[in-house]
């Protein structure tokens, strides 16, 4: 996998909101894969890479934040729509 590029700080809020509200999400990855899952939390590895922790049909999974293309809440009471994440990196 390529060197980690931190996600823009403002976009972290959408991941946290999705987790707080337990939204069912359409998760799109930069490699073209997409699936539905519930956001649970985020975590940072000892090496500084950040991950989105999800609960999918097959169980728990983690996706490195720079591998996310977009998230879309599927719940009727959502507080935001599709959020594009790919290419939105925090300047270092």
N, C-alpha and C positions, 0 to 999 in steps of 0.2 A: 504494500500500500504506500502511497505517496506521503511526503512529509505533511504533518498536520497543519492546517490553516484554521486558526480560531474563528468561530462564528461571530459576526457583529454583535456587540453587547446588547443592543436594543432588541434583537430577535430572540434572545434568551427569555424575555418576558412572555412571549407567545408559548414557548415550551412549558414554562412554569404554569401559566394559566390553564393550558390543556391538562396538565397533571392535577392541579388543584380542583378542577371541575370534573375530572374523570371523563373527559370527552373521548368518544370513539372517533378515531382519526383515520383518514386515508393518508398513508405515509408513502411518499414518492422518493425514490433514491436516484442519485445521479447516474447509476448504471441502467436505469430504465425499469427496474423492479418496483412494484407497488403492492401494498397490502393494507388491511385494516387492523388496527390494534388500539389499545388504550395506553396513553402516556402515564408512566408511574413516577419517574424522577429523572434527574440528570446526575451524572457523576464525573469526576475528573480523576484520571489515572495518575500514578506517581510521575509519569513522564510528561504530564500536562495536557494530554489529549482528553477531550470532553466527549461524553457519550449520552445519548438519549436512551433511557431504559423504558421498555415497553412490555406490555402483556398482549401477545397475539394468540391466535387460535392454537398454535403449536406450543405455547408456553412463553416464558420470558425471553427477551432478546435485547441486545444493545446495538445501537448504530452510532458510529462516530459522527459527530455533528457535521463535519465537512463532507460527509457522504449523503446527506439529506438534500433532496431537491426542493421539496415542499411538504407542508402538512395542511390538511383540510379537515376541520371538525365536521362530523356528520350529524351531530345532534341538532334538533330543532331549536334549542335554547342557547345556541353558541353565541359567544361574544365577539367573534371575528370569523372571517372567511379564509380562503386559501392564502397561505403565507409562503412566499418564495424565499427559500433559504440559500440555495446554491449560488455561489459567487458573491455572497454578502459576508465578507470577512472583515474582522476587526483589524484595523491597522496596528501594527506592532511598533 
